[in-house]
Amino acid sequence: MLNVASDAAILHDPEGGFTSLTGRGPPADPSRLEGLIRAGAQIPTGICLALINLPRSLVEAVKILEGEPVDKSIRSILLARIRARLKENESKAAEYAKKYGSTRRLREKILHRSHGWDEERELFDWEALVTENEQLRKFLKEEGA
């Protein structure tokens, strides 16, 4: 079994010692880890194994910025970015709502009355914002954030 340390920085390979994922210890050997996974190595439930290559300086910067272990720090940064993106999207959607009233109203205009390409593009963009926001809210809910 691959044992993941509490800060998700090091994987323990029972056959080959420790492998670093975040700059501590010996460098990760992606082919060795991929081979272990293909051979049926088990990863504990709730753990998502992803190899990322970050320079040691960025790993240290993440620790400094968030003051937590790397996995928690990256999680905090991602959650903050998701919240910021939601806020940006909601602001843009509010502009469209002010201009057109609702996506339904704009869609009806496009389907039944004269309209311009800009209106079609804005409907597409508006609906994409709504869809993205639904997905981002789902991520936040799944993370309990």
DSSP file (Angstrom, degrees, kcal/mol; ACC not computed):
  #  RESIDUE AA STRUCTURE BP1 BP2  ACC     N-H-->O    O-->H-N    N-H-->O    O-->H-N    TCO  KAPPA ALPHA  PHI   PSI    X-CA   Y-CA   Z-CA
    1    1 A M              0   0    0      0, 0.0     2,-0.6     0, 0.0    42,-0.2   0.000 360.0 360.0 360.0 143.3    0.0    0.0    0.0
    2    2 A L        -     0   0    0     40,-1.9     2,-0.6    11,-0.1    11,-0.2  -0.796 360.0-151.9 -84.5 122.4    1.1    3.5   -0.6
    3    3 A N  E     -A   12   0A   0      9,-1.4     9,-2.1    -2,-0.6     2,-0.6  -0.860   4.1-149.6-100.0 125.9    1.0    5.4    2.6
    4    4 A V  E     -A   11   0A   0     -2,-0.6     7,-0.2     7,-0.2    -2,-0.0  -0.829  15.8-127.6 -98.8 125.2    0.5    9.1    2.4
    5    5 A A    >   -     0   0    0      5,-2.1     3,-2.3    -2,-0.6    -1,-0.0  -0.207  32.3-100.4 -64.3 162.0    2.0   11.3    5.0
    6    6 A S  T 3  S+     0   0    0      1,-0.3    -1,-0.1     2,-0.1    -2,-0.0   0.780 125.0  44.8 -60.7 -28.5   -0.3   13.7    6.8
    7    7 A D  T 3  S-     0   0    0     64,-0.1    64,-0.9     3,-0.1    -1,-0.3   0.294 107.3-125.7 -98.5  12.7    0.9   16.6    4.8
    8    8 A A  S <  S+     0   0    0     -3,-2.3    -2,-0.1     2,-0.2     3,-0.1   0.730  79.2 117.4  54.4  25.5    0.7   14.6    1.5
    9    9 A A        +     0   0    0      1,-0.2    12,-3.6    12,-0.1    13,-1.1   0.777  69.4  36.9 -90.8 -28.5    4.3   15.5    0.8
   10   10 A I  E     - B   0  20A   0     10,-0.2    -5,-2.1    11,-0.2     2,-0.4  -0.982  62.8-154.9-133.2 133.5    5.8   12.0    0.9
   11   11 A L  E     -AB   4  19A   0      8,-2.8     8,-2.8    -2,-0.4     2,-0.6  -0.864  16.5-139.9-100.3 139.5    4.6    8.7   -0.3
   12   12 A H  E     -AB   3  18A   0     -9,-2.1    -9,-1.4    -2,-0.4     6,-0.2  -0.895  12.1-164.9-100.3 121.6    5.9    5.5    1.3
   13   13 A D  E >>  - B   0  17A   0      4,-3.2     4,-1.4    -2,-0.6     3,-1.1  -0.927  13.1-149.0-103.2 113.4    6.6    2.7   -1.1
   14   14 A P  T 34 S+     0   0    0      0, 0.0    -1,-0.1     0, 0.0     4,-0.1   0.771  97.1  45.5 -57.4 -25.2    7.0   -0.5    0.9
   15   15 A E  T 34 S+     0   0    0      1,-0.1    -3,-0.0     2,-0.1    -2,-0.0   0.705 126.9  23.3 -88.8 -20.4    9.4   -1.8   -1.7
   16   16 A G  T <4 S-     0   0    0     -3,-1.1     2,-0.2     1,-0.4    -1,-0.1   0.209  97.2-116.6-138.6  22.5   11.5    1.3   -2.2
   17   17 A G  E  <  -B   13   0A   0     -4,-1.4    -4,-3.2     2,-0.0    -1,-0.4  -0.521  65.7 -15.0  83.2-146.2   11.5    3.7    0.8
   18   18 A F  E     -B   12   0A   0     -6,-0.2     2,-0.4    -2,-0.2    -6,-0.2  -0.743  51.3-162.7-103.5 145.3   10.1    7.2    0.7
   19   19 A T  E     -B   11   0A   0     -8,-2.8    -8,-2.8    -2,-0.3     2,-0.3  -0.995  18.0-133.3-127.6 127.8    9.3    9.2   -2.4
   20   20 A S  E     +B   10   0A   0      6,-1.8     8,-0.3    -2,-0.4   -10,-0.2  -0.583  24.5 174.8 -84.1 139.3    8.9   13.0   -2.3
   21   21 A L  S    S+     0   0    0    -12,-3.6    31,-0.3    -2,-0.3    33,-0.3   0.544  81.9  35.9-109.8 -15.7    6.0   14.7   -4.0
   22   22 A T  S    S-     0   0    0    -13,-1.1     3,-0.1     2,-0.3   -12,-0.1   0.106 123.3 -78.7-131.4  24.1    6.7   18.2   -2.7
   23   23 A G  S    S+     0   0    0      1,-0.3     2,-0.4   -14,-0.2    33,-0.1   0.347  93.3 113.6 102.2  -8.9   10.4   18.8   -2.5
   24   24 A R  S    S-     0   0    0    -15,-0.2    -1,-0.3     2,-0.1    -2,-0.3  -0.790  76.3  -4.9 -95.5 141.7   11.3   17.0    0.7
   25   25 A G  S    S-     0   0    0     -2,-0.4     3,-0.1    -3,-0.1    -6,-0.1  -0.244 116.9 -12.6  76.7-167.6   13.4   13.9    0.5
   26   26 A P  S    S-     0   0    0      0, 0.0    -6,-1.8     0, 0.0    -3,-0.1  -0.322  87.1 -90.7 -67.3 151.6   14.5   12.3   -2.7
   27   27 A P        -     0   0    0      0, 0.0    -6,-0.1     0, 0.0     2,-0.1  -0.246  47.1 -99.5 -63.2 149.9   12.8   13.4   -5.9
   28   28 A A        -     0   0    0     -8,-0.3     3,-0.1    -9,-0.2    -7,-0.1  -0.404  23.4-146.5 -67.8 143.0    9.7   11.6   -7.1
   29   29 A D    >>  -     0   0    0      1,-0.2     4,-2.2    -2,-0.1     3,-0.6  -0.882  10.6-166.4-110.2  95.9   10.2    9.0   -9.8
   30   30 A P  H 3> S+     0   0    0      0, 0.0     4,-2.9     0, 0.0     5,-0.2   0.843  85.8  53.7 -54.7 -37.6    6.9    9.3  -11.8
   31   31 A S  H 3> S+     0   0    0      1,-0.2     4,-2.1     2,-0.2     5,-0.1   0.887 109.1  49.0 -67.0 -36.1    7.5    6.1  -13.7
   32   32 A R  H <> S+     0   0    0     -3,-0.6     4,-2.2     2,-0.2    -1,-0.2   0.932 114.1  45.3 -66.4 -44.9    8.0    4.1  -10.4
   33   33 A L  H  X S+     0   0    0     -4,-2.2     4,-2.3     2,-0.2    -2,-0.2   0.916 113.0  49.8 -66.0 -42.4    4.8    5.6   -8.8
   34   34 A E  H  X S+     0   0    0     -4,-2.9     4,-2.7    -5,-0.2    -1,-0.2   0.897 110.2  52.0 -61.8 -39.1    2.8    5.0  -12.0
   35   35 A G  H  X S+     0   0    0     -4,-2.1     4,-2.1    -5,-0.2    -2,-0.2   0.908 108.6  50.0 -63.1 -42.5    4.1    1.4  -12.0
   36   36 A L  H  <>S+     0   0    0     -4,-2.2     5,-2.6     2,-0.2     4,-0.2   0.913 112.2  47.5 -61.7 -42.5    3.1    0.8   -8.4
   37   37 A I  H ><5S+     0   0    0     -4,-2.3     3,-1.6     1,-0.2    -2,-0.2   0.932 112.2  48.7 -65.9 -45.1   -0.4    2.2   -9.2
   38   38 A R  H 3<5S+     0   0    0     -4,-2.7    -1,-0.2     1,-0.3    -2,-0.2   0.844 106.0  59.1 -62.2 -32.7   -0.8    0.0  -12.3
   39   39 A A  T 3<5S-     0   0    0     -4,-2.1    -1,-0.3    -5,-0.2    -2,-0.2   0.480 128.9 -95.7 -77.4  -1.0    0.4   -3.0  -10.3
   40   40 A G  T < 5 +     0   0    0     -3,-1.6    -3,-0.2     1,-0.2    -2,-0.1   0.625  60.7 169.0 101.5  13.8   -2.5   -2.5   -7.9
   41   41 A A      < -     0   0    0     -5,-2.6     2,-0.4    -6,-0.2    -1,-0.2  -0.356  33.6-126.3 -57.6 138.9   -1.0   -0.5   -5.1
   42   42 A Q        -     0   0    0      3,-0.0   -40,-1.9     0, 0.0    -1,-0.1  -0.716  16.8-157.0 -94.7 138.9   -3.9    0.7   -2.9
   43   43 A I        -     0   0    0     -2,-0.4     4,-0.1   -42,-0.2     3,-0.1  -0.953  34.3-101.9-111.4 131.7   -4.3    4.3   -2.1
   44   44 A P    >   -     0   0    0      0, 0.0     3,-1.9     0, 0.0    -1,-0.0  -0.141  47.8 -89.5 -53.9 146.0   -6.3    5.1    1.1
   45   45 A T  T 3  S+     0   0    0      1,-0.3     3,-0.1     3,-0.0    -3,-0.0  -0.253 113.9  26.1 -54.5 138.7   -9.9    6.2    0.6
   46   46 A G  T 3  S+     0   0    0      1,-0.3     2,-0.5    -3,-0.1    -1,-0.3   0.372  93.9 116.2  87.7  -5.2  -10.3    9.9    0.2
   47   47 A I    <   -     0   0    0     -3,-1.9     2,-0.6    -4,-0.1    -1,-0.3  -0.854  48.5-161.8-100.3 129.4   -6.8   10.4   -1.1
   48   48 A C        -     0   0    0     -2,-0.5     2,-0.6    -3,-0.1    -3,-0.0  -0.944  12.1-150.0-108.9 114.3   -6.3   11.7   -4.6
   49   49 A L        +     0   0    0     -2,-0.6     2,-0.4     2,-0.0    -6,-0.0  -0.740  26.8 160.2 -89.3 122.2   -2.8   11.0   -5.8
   50   50 A A        -     0   0    0     -2,-0.6     2,-0.6     2,-0.0    -2,-0.1  -0.985  31.7-139.4-141.3 130.1   -1.5   13.5   -8.3
   51   51 A L        +     0   0    0     -2,-0.4     2,-0.4     2,-0.0   -29,-0.1  -0.783  27.0 175.4 -88.9 125.5    2.1   14.1   -9.2
   52   52 A I        -     0   0    0     -2,-0.6     2,-0.7   -31,-0.3    -2,-0.0  -0.967  24.9-140.4-127.5 148.3    2.9   17.7   -9.6
   53   53 A N        +     0   0    0     -2,-0.4   -31,-0.1   -31,-0.1    -2,-0.0  -0.891  31.7 163.1-112.2 103.5    6.3   19.2  -10.3
   54   54 A L        -     0   0    0     -2,-0.7    -2,-0.1   -33,-0.3     5,-0.0  -0.955  41.4-111.7-118.4 137.7    6.9   22.4   -8.3
   55   55 A P    >>  -     0   0    0      0, 0.0     4,-1.8     0, 0.0     3,-1.0  -0.376  32.1-114.2 -61.3 147.0   10.2   24.0   -7.7
   56   56 A R  H 3> S+     0   0    0      1,-0.3     4,-2.5     2,-0.2     5,-0.2   0.836 116.2  61.1 -51.7 -36.2   11.2   23.8   -4.0
   57   57 A S  H 3> S+     0   0    0      1,-0.2     4,-2.1     2,-0.2    -1,-0.3   0.881 104.5  47.3 -63.0 -38.3   10.9   27.7   -3.8
   58   58 A L  H <> S+     0   0    0     -3,-1.0     4,-2.4     2,-0.2    -1,-0.2   0.880 109.7  53.1 -70.6 -37.0    7.2   27.5   -4.7
   59   59 A V  H  X S+     0   0    0     -4,-1.8     4,-1.9     1,-0.2    -2,-0.2   0.932 111.9  45.6 -61.0 -45.0    6.6   24.8   -2.2
   60   60 A E  H  X S+     0   0    0     -4,-2.5     4,-2.3     1,-0.2    -2,-0.2   0.888 110.6  53.8 -65.7 -38.4    8.2   26.9    0.5
   61   61 A A  H  X S+     0   0    0     -4,-2.1     4,-3.1     2,-0.2    -2,-0.2   0.903 106.7  52.1 -62.7 -40.8    6.3   30.0   -0.7
   62   62 A V  H  X S+     0   0    0     -4,-2.4     4,-2.1     1,-0.2     5,-0.3   0.922 109.9  49.2 -61.0 -44.0    3.0   28.1   -0.3
   63   63 A K  H  X S+     0   0    0     -4,-1.9     4,-2.5     1,-0.2     5,-0.3   0.910 114.2  45.4 -61.6 -42.6    3.9   27.1    3.2
   64   64 A I  H  < S+     0   0    0     -4,-2.3    -2,-0.2     2,-0.2    -1,-0.2   0.930 112.0  51.3 -67.5 -45.7    4.8   30.7    4.1
   65   65 A L  H  < S+     0   0    0     -4,-3.1    -2,-0.2     1,-0.2    -1,-0.2   0.894 126.7  22.5 -59.4 -42.5    1.7   32.2    2.4
   66   66 A E  H  < S-     0   0    0     -4,-2.1    -1,-0.2    -5,-0.2    -2,-0.2   0.650  89.7-138.9-104.3 -18.0   -0.7   29.9    4.3
   67   67 A G     <  +     0   0    0     -4,-2.5    -3,-0.1    -5,-0.3    -4,-0.1   0.773  69.7  97.1  66.1  26.1    1.3   28.9    7.3
   68   68 A E  S    S-     0   0    0     -5,-0.3    -1,-0.2    -6,-0.3    -2,-0.2  -0.837  87.3 -67.5-135.1 170.3    0.0   25.3    7.0
   69   69 A P     >  -     0   0    0      0, 0.0     4,-2.8     0, 0.0     3,-0.2  -0.225  58.5-102.3 -56.7 157.4    1.3   22.0    5.6
   70   70 A V  H  > S+     0   0    0      1,-0.2     4,-3.0     2,-0.2     5,-0.3   0.866 119.0  50.6 -55.4 -45.3    1.5   22.0    1.8
   71   71 A D  H  > S+     0   0    0    -64,-0.9     4,-2.0     1,-0.2    -1,-0.2   0.917 115.3  43.1 -64.1 -41.2   -1.7   20.0    1.1
   72   72 A K  H  > S+     0   0    0     -3,-0.2     4,-2.6     2,-0.2    -1,-0.2   0.871 114.0  52.6 -69.4 -36.0   -3.7   22.2    3.4
   73   73 A S  H  X S+     0   0    0     -4,-2.8     4,-2.5     2,-0.2    -2,-0.2   0.934 109.9  46.6 -64.9 -46.2   -2.1   25.3    2.0
   74   74 A I  H  X S+     0   0    0     -4,-3.0     4,-2.6     1,-0.2    -1,-0.2   0.911 112.2  51.8 -63.1 -41.3   -2.8   24.4   -1.6
   75   75 A R  H  X S+     0   0    0     -4,-2.0     4,-2.7    -5,-0.3    -2,-0.2   0.931 110.3  48.7 -58.7 -46.5   -6.4   23.6   -0.5
   76   76 A S  H  X S+     0   0    0     -4,-2.6     4,-2.3     1,-0.2    -2,-0.2   0.908 112.0  48.6 -60.9 -43.1   -6.8   27.0    1.1
   77   77 A I  H  X S+     0   0    0     -4,-2.5     4,-2.2     2,-0.2    -1,-0.2   0.923 112.9  47.6 -63.8 -44.6   -5.4   28.8   -1.9
   78   78 A L  H  X S+     0   0    0     -4,-2.6     4,-2.5     2,-0.2    -2,-0.2   0.911 111.6  49.6 -64.8 -42.5   -7.7   26.8   -4.3
   79   79 A L  H  X S+     0   0    0     -4,-2.7     4,-2.4     1,-0.2    -1,-0.2   0.902 111.1  50.0 -63.5 -39.8  -10.8   27.5   -2.1
   80   80 A A  H  X S+     0   0    0     -4,-2.3     4,-2.2    -5,-0.2    -1,-0.2   0.904 111.5  48.6 -63.9 -40.4   -9.9   31.2   -2.0
   81   81 A R  H  X S+     0   0    0     -4,-2.2     4,-2.5     2,-0.2    -2,-0.2   0.884 109.8  52.0 -67.7 -38.0   -9.5   31.3   -5.8
   82   82 A I  H  X S+     0   0    0     -4,-2.5     4,-2.5     2,-0.2    -2,-0.2   0.933 110.9  47.8 -62.6 -45.1  -12.9   29.5   -6.2
   83   83 A R  H  X S+     0   0    0     -4,-2.4     4,-2.1     1,-0.2    -2,-0.2   0.902 112.2  49.4 -62.5 -40.9  -14.6   32.0   -4.0
   84   84 A A  H  X S+     0   0    0     -4,-2.2     4,-2.4     2,-0.2    -1,-0.2   0.905 110.9  49.6 -64.9 -40.9  -13.0   34.9   -5.9
   85   85 A R  H  X S+     0   0    0     -4,-2.5     4,-2.9     2,-0.2    -2,-0.2   0.901 109.0  52.6 -65.5 -40.4  -14.0   33.4   -9.2
   86   86 A L  H  X S+     0   0    0     -4,-2.5     4,-2.8     1,-0.2    -1,-0.2   0.927 109.8  48.9 -58.3 -44.9  -17.6   33.0   -8.0
   87   87 A K  H  X S+     0   0    0     -4,-2.1     4,-1.9     2,-0.2    -2,-0.2   0.918 112.1  48.0 -62.9 -44.1  -17.6   36.7   -7.0
   88   88 A E  H  X S+     0   0    0     -4,-2.4     4,-2.2     2,-0.2    -2,-0.2   0.935 113.8  47.6 -59.9 -47.2  -16.3   37.7  -10.4
   89   89 A N  H  X S+     0   0    0     -4,-2.9     4,-2.8     1,-0.2    -2,-0.2   0.896 109.9  51.8 -63.4 -41.4  -18.8   35.6  -12.2
   90   90 A E  H  X S+     0   0    0     -4,-2.8     4,-2.0     2,-0.2    -1,-0.2   0.870 109.1  51.3 -64.1 -36.2  -21.7   36.8  -10.0
   91   91 A S  H  X S+     0   0    0     -4,-1.9     4,-1.6     2,-0.2    -2,-0.2   0.923 112.1  45.8 -65.5 -44.5  -20.7   40.4  -10.8
   92   92 A K  H  X S+     0   0    0     -4,-2.2     4,-2.0     1,-0.2    -2,-0.2   0.914 112.3  51.2 -64.3 -42.7  -20.7   39.7  -14.6
   93   93 A A  H  X S+     0   0    0     -4,-2.8     4,-2.5     1,-0.2    -1,-0.2   0.871 106.7  54.7 -63.3 -36.7  -24.0   37.9  -14.4
   94   94 A A  H  X S+     0   0    0     -4,-2.0     4,-2.3     2,-0.2    -1,-0.2   0.870 105.6  52.9 -64.7 -36.2  -25.5   40.8  -12.5
   95   95 A E  H  X S+     0   0    0     -4,-1.6     4,-1.9     2,-0.2    -2,-0.2   0.921 110.7  46.6 -63.6 -43.6  -24.4   43.1  -15.4
   96   96 A Y  H  X S+     0   0    0     -4,-2.0     4,-3.1     1,-0.2     5,-0.5   0.910 111.7  51.5 -64.2 -40.9  -26.2   40.8  -17.9
   97   97 A A  H  X S+     0   0    0     -4,-2.5     4,-2.2     1,-0.2    -2,-0.2   0.887 109.7  49.7 -63.7 -38.5  -29.3   40.7  -15.7
   98   98 A K  H  < S+     0   0    0     -4,-2.3    -1,-0.2     1,-0.2    -2,-0.2   0.887 116.8  42.0 -65.6 -38.1  -29.3   44.5  -15.5
   99   99 A K  H  < S+     0   0    0     -4,-1.9    -2,-0.2    -5,-0.2    -1,-0.2   0.882 134.0  15.1 -76.7 -40.1  -29.0   44.7  -19.3
  100  100 A Y  H  < S-     0   0    0     -4,-3.1     2,-1.2    -5,-0.1    -3,-0.2   0.562  87.7-130.3-117.6 -11.8  -31.4   41.9  -20.4
  101  101 A G  S  < S-     0   0    0     -4,-2.2     2,-0.3    -5,-0.5    -4,-0.1  -0.493  76.5  -5.5  93.7 -65.6  -33.6   41.0  -17.3
  102  102 A S     >  -     0   0    0     -2,-1.2     4,-2.2    -6,-0.1     5,-0.2  -0.980  65.3-110.7-155.9 161.9  -33.1   37.2  -17.4
  103  103 A T  H  > S+     0   0    0     -2,-0.3     4,-2.9     1,-0.2     5,-0.2   0.887 119.4  55.3 -63.4 -36.8  -31.5   34.5  -19.5
  104  104 A R  H  > S+     0   0    0      2,-0.2     4,-2.5     1,-0.2    -1,-0.2   0.929 107.8  47.7 -60.9 -45.9  -35.0   33.3  -20.4
  105  105 A R  H  > S+     0   0    0      2,-0.2     4,-2.0     1,-0.2    -1,-0.2   0.919 114.4  46.0 -63.0 -43.7  -36.0   36.8  -21.7
  106  106 A L  H  X S+     0   0    0     -4,-2.2     4,-2.4     2,-0.2    -2,-0.2   0.913 111.9  51.6 -66.7 -41.7  -32.8   37.1  -23.8
  107  107 A R  H  X S+     0   0    0     -4,-2.9     4,-2.4     1,-0.2    -2,-0.2   0.915 108.9  51.0 -60.6 -43.5  -33.2   33.6  -25.2
  108  108 A E  H  X S+     0   0    0     -4,-2.5     4,-2.2     1,-0.2     5,-0.3   0.901 109.7  50.5 -60.7 -41.6  -36.8   34.3  -26.2
  109  109 A K  H  X S+     0   0    0     -4,-2.0     4,-2.7     1,-0.2    -1,-0.2   0.934 111.1  48.2 -61.8 -45.3  -35.7   37.5  -28.0
  110  110 A I  H  < S+     0   0    0     -4,-2.4    -2,-0.2     1,-0.2    -1,-0.2   0.888 116.0  44.1 -63.4 -38.7  -33.0   35.5  -29.8
  111  111 A L  H  < S+     0   0    0     -4,-2.4    -1,-0.2    -5,-0.2    -2,-0.2   0.815 129.6  20.5 -75.5 -30.3  -35.4   32.8  -30.8
  112  112 A H  H  < S+     0   0    0     -4,-2.2     2,-0.3    -5,-0.2    -2,-0.2   0.548 116.0  44.0-123.1  -8.5  -38.3   35.0  -31.9
  113  113 A R  S  < S-     0   0    0     -4,-2.7     2,-0.1    -5,-0.3    -1,-0.0  -0.834  90.1 -74.9-134.3 171.6  -37.2   38.6  -32.7
  114  114 A S        +     0   0    0     -2,-0.3     2,-0.3    -3,-0.0    -2,-0.1  -0.420  60.1 157.8 -65.1 138.0  -34.5   40.5  -34.5
  115  115 A H        -     0   0    0     -2,-0.1     2,-0.2    -5,-0.1    -5,-0.0  -0.964  33.5-113.3-155.9 168.1  -31.2   40.4  -32.6
  116  116 A G     >  -     0   0    0     -2,-0.3     4,-1.4     1,-0.1     3,-0.5  -0.622  31.0-108.4-106.5 167.1  -27.5   40.9  -33.1
  117  117 A W  H  > S+     0   0    0      1,-0.2     4,-2.7    -2,-0.2     5,-0.2   0.862 116.7  62.9 -59.6 -36.8  -24.6   38.5  -32.8
  118  118 A D  H  > S+     0   0    0      1,-0.2     4,-2.6     2,-0.2    -1,-0.2   0.878 101.2  51.4 -58.0 -38.3  -23.5   40.4  -29.6
  119  119 A E  H  > S+     0   0    0     -3,-0.5     4,-2.2     2,-0.2    -1,-0.2   0.901 110.1  48.4 -67.7 -39.6  -26.7   39.3  -27.9
  120  120 A E  H  X S+     0   0    0     -4,-1.4     4,-2.4     2,-0.2    -2,-0.2   0.933 113.2  47.8 -63.5 -44.9  -26.2   35.7  -28.9
  121  121 A R  H  X S+     0   0    0     -4,-2.7     4,-2.7     1,-0.2    -2,-0.2   0.903 111.6  50.1 -62.9 -41.4  -22.6   35.8  -27.6
  122  122 A E  H  X S+     0   0    0     -4,-2.6     4,-2.7    -5,-0.2    -1,-0.2   0.862 109.6  50.9 -67.8 -35.3  -23.7   37.4  -24.4
  123  123 A L  H  X S+     0   0    0     -4,-2.2     4,-2.8     2,-0.2     5,-0.2   0.941 111.7  47.8 -64.0 -45.8  -26.4   34.8  -23.8
  124  124 A F  H  X S+     0   0    0     -4,-2.4     4,-2.1     1,-0.2    -2,-0.2   0.938 114.6  45.8 -59.1 -47.4  -23.8   32.1  -24.4
  125  125 A D  H  X S+     0   0    0     -4,-2.7     4,-2.2     2,-0.2    -1,-0.2   0.905 113.0  50.4 -62.4 -42.9  -21.3   33.8  -22.0
  126  126 A W  H  X S+     0   0    0     -4,-2.7     4,-2.2     1,-0.2    -2,-0.2   0.928 111.4  47.2 -62.4 -47.4  -24.0   34.4  -19.4
  127  127 A E  H  X S+     0   0    0     -4,-2.8     4,-2.4     1,-0.2    -1,-0.2   0.869 110.1  53.8 -64.2 -35.7  -25.2   30.8  -19.4
  128  128 A A  H  X S+     0   0    0     -4,-2.1     4,-2.7    -5,-0.2    -1,-0.2   0.894 107.7  51.0 -64.6 -39.5  -21.5   29.6  -19.2
  129  129 A L  H  X S+     0   0    0     -4,-2.2     4,-2.7     2,-0.2    -2,-0.2   0.923 110.4  48.9 -61.8 -44.2  -21.1   31.8  -16.1
  130  130 A V  H  X S+     0   0    0     -4,-2.2     4,-2.0     2,-0.2    -2,-0.2   0.926 113.3  46.7 -62.0 -45.5  -24.2   30.2  -14.5
  131  131 A T  H  X S+     0   0    0     -4,-2.4     4,-2.0     2,-0.2    -2,-0.2   0.920 112.7  49.2 -63.4 -45.0  -23.0   26.7  -15.3
  132  132 A E  H  X S+     0   0    0     -4,-2.7     4,-2.8     1,-0.2    -2,-0.2   0.915 109.5  52.4 -61.9 -42.6  -19.5   27.4  -14.0
  133  133 A N  H  X S+     0   0    0     -4,-2.7     4,-2.7     1,-0.2     5,-0.2   0.890 106.6  53.2 -62.0 -38.9  -20.9   28.9  -10.8
  134  134 A E  H  X S+     0   0    0     -4,-2.0     4,-1.9     2,-0.2    -1,-0.2   0.929 111.9  45.7 -60.0 -44.4  -23.0   25.8  -10.2
  135  135 A Q  H  X S+     0   0    0     -4,-2.0     4,-2.2     2,-0.2    -2,-0.2   0.909 112.8  49.5 -65.8 -43.0  -19.9   23.7  -10.5
  136  136 A L  H  X S+     0   0    0     -4,-2.8     4,-2.3     1,-0.2    -2,-0.2   0.898 110.4  50.2 -65.1 -39.9  -17.8   25.9   -8.3
  137  137 A R  H  X S+     0   0    0     -4,-2.7     4,-2.6     1,-0.2    -1,-0.2   0.882 108.4  54.0 -63.7 -37.1  -20.6   25.9   -5.6
  138  138 A K  H  X S+     0   0    0     -4,-1.9     4,-2.8    -5,-0.2    -2,-0.2   0.926 107.7  49.9 -61.8 -45.0  -20.6   22.1   -5.8
  139  139 A F  H  X S+     0   0    0     -4,-2.2     4,-1.8     1,-0.2    -2,-0.2   0.935 111.6  48.4 -58.5 -46.6  -16.9   22.0   -5.2
  140  140 A L  H  <>S+     0   0    0     -4,-2.3     5,-2.9     1,-0.2     4,-0.4   0.909 112.1  48.8 -61.7 -41.6  -17.2   24.3   -2.2
  141  141 A K  H ><5S+     0   0    0     -4,-2.6     3,-1.3     1,-0.2    -1,-0.2   0.925 109.8  51.4 -63.7 -44.6  -20.1   22.2   -0.8
  142  142 A E  H 3<5S+     0   0    0     -4,-2.8    -1,-0.2     1,-0.3    -2,-0.2   0.830 112.4  47.3 -61.7 -31.8  -18.1   19.0   -1.3
  143  143 A E  T 3<5S-     0   0    0     -4,-1.8    -1,-0.3    -5,-0.2    -2,-0.2   0.461 111.3-121.9 -87.9  -2.2  -15.2   20.5    0.6
  144  144 A G  T < 5       0   0    0     -3,-1.3    -3,-0.2    -4,-0.4    -2,-0.1   0.812 360.0 360.0  66.8  28.6  -17.5   21.8    3.4
  145  145 A A      <       0   0    0     -5,-2.9    -4,-0.2    -6,-0.2    -5,-0.1   0.417 360.0 360.0-104.4 360.0  -16.3   25.3    2.7
